[in-house]
Amino acid sequence: ISEAYRGVRTALTLSARGPQQKTMLLTSAGPREGKTTTAINLATVLAFSGARTLIVDADLRKPRVHASFNLPNKKGLTNLIVGEDDPVEFCQKTQVDRVDVLTSGPIPPNPSELLGRPRMREILRRLRDRYDHIIVDTPPIGAVTDAAVIATMVDGVILVVHAGKTRRQIVSRGIEQLRYISAPIIGVILNNLHLGRGRYYPGYYHYYYYYASHYGAEDGESKKSKKSKVAAAAAEVPAVSPALSGEPA
């Protein structure tokens, strides 16, 4: 898994925007794509390169980052948006060197409206002065508008796609939503690709063996299902087929 995410890190570093991609939003077309796990692992490899990295849990509906790091979530992003506190003071250290977390805080009744406030943009701006990379974890863009609201506040958006599960038309619809608001789309991470199917994908795809024991499987998965294979791809968005056949991506 480390090599897979190092490939993503390299692709991000060598892309057209390069170091300008300081704040990155991770979203998915649908639920259970492995988005939060991807955000955590990407933050880890960025930190291993010596960069001060922050994960912002902006999923104000089903926050999970704090549970992955076993951190308290009594105060977090929601408190900052409605208050005037210093965002840096709410960032918590983790067991991973140079990786901090800004938890979601209490779940509000109106997540989209809360995230759309000017205060959210100010919070991200102030955090940029402290950290080299900021990864914002958001709900699926195909389900709610939360990700679209924040997408215009960041330097780049990455879409996480579950291989063999997510329908192409759903992925295409998610990309269309991002393009409609002129979101700066970086690319796509193809997650959970099983190598035994014998299919070859051209382009910037790197295949590695993935073992998800560190952060645990998605909710409802058995322990046996943790052992799987993954393809991490930081490809340009046009590499995602806009086919509307309904076949799995």
Secondary structure, DSSP 8 states (H G I E B T S, - for coil): -HHHHHHHHHHHHTSSSGGG--EEEEEESSSSSSHHHHHHHHHHHHHHTT--EEEEE--SSS--HHHHTT---SSSHHHHHHS---GGGG-EE-SSTTEEEE---S--S-HHHHHTSHHHHHHHHHHHTT-SEEEEE---TTT-SHHHHHHTTSSEEEEEEETTTSBHHHHHHHHHHHHHTT--EEEEEEES--GGG-----SSEEEEEEETTTT---TT--GGGGEEEEEEE-B-GGGS----S--B-
